[in-house]
Amino acid sequence: MRAAAALALTLSLVTLGACSAEAAPPSGHGSTHGDTHGAPPAPAAPTAPPAALPAGPRGVVLARYEALRAVLADDKGAAIAAELPALRTAVTAIAADKAAGAADLQKGLDGLAAATATKDGAAVDLKAARVAFGELSRGLVAAIAADPALQAGRFLFECPMAAGYQRWVQTNATMANPYMGRRMLECGAAVAAWRVEG
């Protein structure tokens, strides 16, 4: 038991160290790994067949979630609000069916709406939006874990530096971290098993 705990701690520290190293390259040296400031993110090539979208509200949630993930990974907070109306309609339908993850999907959606409710041209609160996206992710991971058919073409990642829920889903195997954005797009690690975690 102690050996397993020590191994888990070591893996966490290695992952955390890799993420931290990306955050602050040595003085006077540019980073070629994960440095996206000033340049658009490079398109990532998919390594699996495209993820199929089921019909109905689950398909809408999956599509809007992926759009939100890409927006957050690219630090484009102003684009979040455009995804919310369709997402709200779909989450409401899923909640009515008491589907797996519905409560967390609703909590994440409410948080995203609050983070984007700006006044007088103020910027979207990206930090709050990312925490809310974590709750949305918690619900989506639960839904996908409950329905293995949804796992095909989707990849699960985890970032040890994210505030709140640390996992996210994307349709591409090339990591693009929505919790850290462009400053640390490649912070995190792939997660092999689809299961619900705290």
C-alpha positions in Angstrom: 0.0 0.0 0.0 2.8 2.4 0.9 4.6 1.6 -2.4 1.4 2.4 -4.4 1.1 5.7 -2.5 4.7 6.6 -3.1 4.4 5.8 -6.8 1.3 7.9 -7.1 3.0 10.8 -5.4 6.1 10.5 -7.6 3.9 10.5 -10.8 2.1 13.6 -9.6 5.3 15.4 -8.9 6.8 14.4 -12.3 3.7 15.7 -14.0 3.6 18.8 -11.9 7.3 19.5 -12.6 6.7 19.2 -16.3 3.9 21.7 -16.2 5.8 24.1 -14.0 8.8 23.9 -16.3 6.6 25.1 -19.2 5.2 27.9 -17.2 8.6 29.6 -16.7 11.4 28.9 -19.2 14.9 29.8 -18.1 15.8 33.5 -18.2 16.8 34.5 -21.7 15.6 31.3 -23.3 12.4 30.9 -25.3 10.5 27.7 -24.9 9.8 25.6 -28.0 7.5 23.4 -26.0 4.0 24.8 -25.4 5.0 28.5 -26.1 2.0 29.9 -28.0 2.1 33.6 -27.0 1.8 35.8 -30.0 1.1 32.9 -32.4 -2.1 31.1 -33.2 -2.3 27.5 -31.8 -1.0 25.0 -34.3 -3.7 22.7 -35.7 -3.5 19.3 -34.2 -3.9 16.2 -36.3 -6.5 13.7 -35.0 -5.1 10.3 -34.2 -8.4 8.5 -34.0 -11.6 8.4 -36.0 -13.7 11.5 -35.4 -16.0 11.3 -32.4 -19.6 10.6 -33.4 -22.3 12.9 -32.0 -25.4 11.1 -30.9 -28.7 12.6 -31.9 -30.6 14.9 -29.5 -29.5 16.8 -26.5 -26.4 14.6 -25.7 -25.0 15.4 -29.1 -25.6 19.1 -28.6 -23.9 19.0 -25.2 -20.9 17.1 -26.6 -20.5 19.6 -29.6 -20.9 22.7 -27.4 -18.6 21.3 -24.8 -15.8 20.8 -27.4 -16.3 24.3 -28.7 -16.1 25.7 -25.2 -12.9 23.7 -24.5 -11.3 25.0 -27.6 -12.3 28.6 -26.7 -10.8 28.3 -23.2 -7.6 26.6 -24.5 -7.2 29.7 -26.8 -8.0 32.2 -24.1 -11.0 33.6 -26.0 -13.4 34.3 -23.1 -15.6 36.6 -25.2 -16.6 33.6 -27.3 -18.0 31.6 -24.4 -21.4 33.3 -24.3 -22.3 32.3 -27.9 -22.1 28.6 -26.9 -24.4 28.9 -23.9 -28.0 29.1 -25.3 -27.9 25.8 -27.2 -26.0 24.2 -24.3 -28.6 25.4 -21.8 -31.5 23.9 -23.8 -29.7 20.6 -24.1 -28.7 20.4 -20.4 -32.3 21.2 -19.4 -33.5 18.2 -21.5 -30.8 15.9 -20.0 -31.6 17.0 -16.5 -35.3 16.2 -17.1 -34.2 12.6 -17.9 -32.1 12.5 -14.7 -29.2 11.3 -16.8 -25.7 10.6 -15.4 -23.8 13.9 -14.7 -26.9 16.1 -15.2 -26.5 18.0 -11.9 -22.8 18.8 -12.6 -23.6 19.9 -16.2 -26.2 22.3 -14.8 -23.8 23.6 -12.1 -21.1 24.2 -14.8 -23.5 25.9 -17.1 -24.7 28.2 -14.4 -21.1 29.1 -13.5 -20.2 29.8 -17.1 -23.2 32.1 -17.4 -22.2 34.0 -14.3 -18.6 34.3 -15.5 -19.7 35.8 -18.8 -22.3 38.2 -17.4 -20.2 41.2 -17.8 -21.2 44.9 -17.4 -20.0 47.9 -19.2 -17.7 46.0 -21.6 -15.7 44.3 -18.8 -13.7 41.3 -19.8 -15.0 37.8 -19.1 -13.7 36.3 -15.9 -11.6 33.5 -17.4 -10.5 32.1 -14.1 -14.2 31.7 -13.0 -15.1 30.4 -16.4 -12.4 27.7 -16.2 -13.6 26.6 -12.7 -17.2 26.4 -14.0 -15.9 24.5 -17.1 -14.4 22.0 -14.6 -17.9 21.4 -13.2 -19.2 21.0 -16.7 -16.4 18.5 -17.4 -17.2 16.6 -14.2 -20.8 16.1 -15.5 -19.6 15.1 -19.0 -17.0 12.6 -17.7 -19.8 11.0 -15.6 -22.1 10.8 -18.7 -19.4 9.3 -20.9 -18.3 6.9 -18.2 -21.9 5.7 -17.9 -22.2 5.2 -21.7 -19.1 3.6 -23.2 -20.5 4.2 -26.7 -19.6 7.9 -26.2 -16.0 7.1 -25.5 -15.0 6.3 -29.1 -13.0 9.2 -30.5 -12.8 11.1 -27.2 -9.8 11.5 -25.0 -9.6 12.2 -21.3 -6.9 14.4 -19.8 -6.1 15.7 -16.3 -4.1 18.8 -15.2 -2.7 18.7 -11.7 -2.5 22.5 -11.6 -6.1 23.3 -12.4 -8.3 24.8 -9.8 -11.4 22.7 -9.0 -12.1 19.6 -11.1 -9.0 18.8 -13.1 -10.1 16.5 -15.9 -11.4 17.4 -19.3 -12.6 15.7 -22.5 -11.5 16.5 -26.1 -11.9 15.0 -29.5 -8.2 15.1 -30.4 -5.3 13.2 -28.8 -3.1 16.2 -28.9 -3.5 17.9 -25.5 -4.9 21.5 -25.5 -5.5 22.3 -21.8 -8.6 24.5 -21.3 -7.7 25.2 -17.7 -4.3 26.7 -18.4 -4.9 28.2 -21.8 -2.2 29.2 -24.2 0.4 29.8 -21.6 0.5 26.0 -20.8 -1.5 24.2 -23.4 0.4 20.9 -22.9 0.2 20.8 -19.1 -1.3 17.6 -17.9 -1.5 13.9 -18.9 -3.8 11.5 -20.6 -6.0 9.4 -18.4 -6.5 5.9 -19.6 -9.7 4.9 -17.7 -13.1 6.5 -18.1 -14.3 6.6 -14.5 -15.9 9.3 -12.3 -13.4 10.9 -10.0 -14.0 13.4 -7.1 
